């Protein structure tokens, strides 16, 4: 049977693939990818090796590895394809970054970052099987699950 | 002379290395012995207390003036543009830092000093940010320990009281962990050291023991660091039941090591009975006085290059 693309190919931009099903919309919202000036395509619940995945295509925007890694908390197995002239010119898997910036607000309601003109920043630390995020400002440490649950 | 703290912000104890902590302690020691009344002549230091404080503010302002510096500032944020007109802390800091050479601050919100350091044009010294850090308290504690023991290395240190919420205990334990001290944490079960800190100590290979009362620990100690157990943190029955296990009386000091010193960040309520004050072990009032020398040391290091390693 002939394979057929379920989502239209793009000439230039970035394709974020292997996003866990149900997380695509969250990623759009939290990473403010839903910029009105950008043409985007989102595929939800697409079949992939017997499972389901989400996929996001953003035209005319090329992600750096650093930018893409910010998605890792929500989509640790996502792959990023940078497209130029319909060709994949670069492909990489996201990796857990050392720092996550401007993605979510600090869960500590008394943290100064919540009511001042600054971008939230968290240092990421892996201890055993746990992933912890420490707020750059209030220095409180939170389990990563708290962020994905809250959002 | 190499002074790694020149023009640096002092925000949080984990930001400081062992040698920087040693430098601050030795500078405090020098300034206590050899006062420098003109060291900060022509320097203006802002003392901005967005939250009221007694000892921290007075000892800081004394420190600045004892070194010949001038102090500007306010004792309570309620009457500032920030409190009254809704100005952001970032804007307040930008403006105030343009008037002074160093910015000392206390604020009720966690992270305030770190944020201020990102907007200030002069070094920021954290005088307490909510429940997070109070590094100058830790530095005066370290200086008092060094002064009474002649070393910071390999001491037996007990922390007593509210170890869950007590930021002074957390920071001091973090600092002393750089010097291979052994800890004894004495607290009611509901107010024990937070797991993340115990985990941090375990990862560093620091030895510690946990206890629910002062009995059986006293004889081995070099430093007994008392803190207040706040009534409201516990259930009333629980509080009445455990209260006596965390009160230091002169009776409990029988048979302790002769070099033992009792420290307390103050204010005390009833966790150290007044009969302890006249024993040779009580050191909490000298410790409070040392706040002036520790803060002098910070100002001297941050604003001048006259001390160093």
Interface residues (C-beta under 8 A of the other chain):
Chain A: X106 X108 X110 X111 X112 X113 X115 X116 X117 X118 X127 X135 X136 X137 X138 X139 X140 X141
Chain B: X12 X14 X88 X89 X90 X107 X108 X109 X110 X111 X112 X114 X115 X118 X129 X130 X131 X132 X133 X196 X199
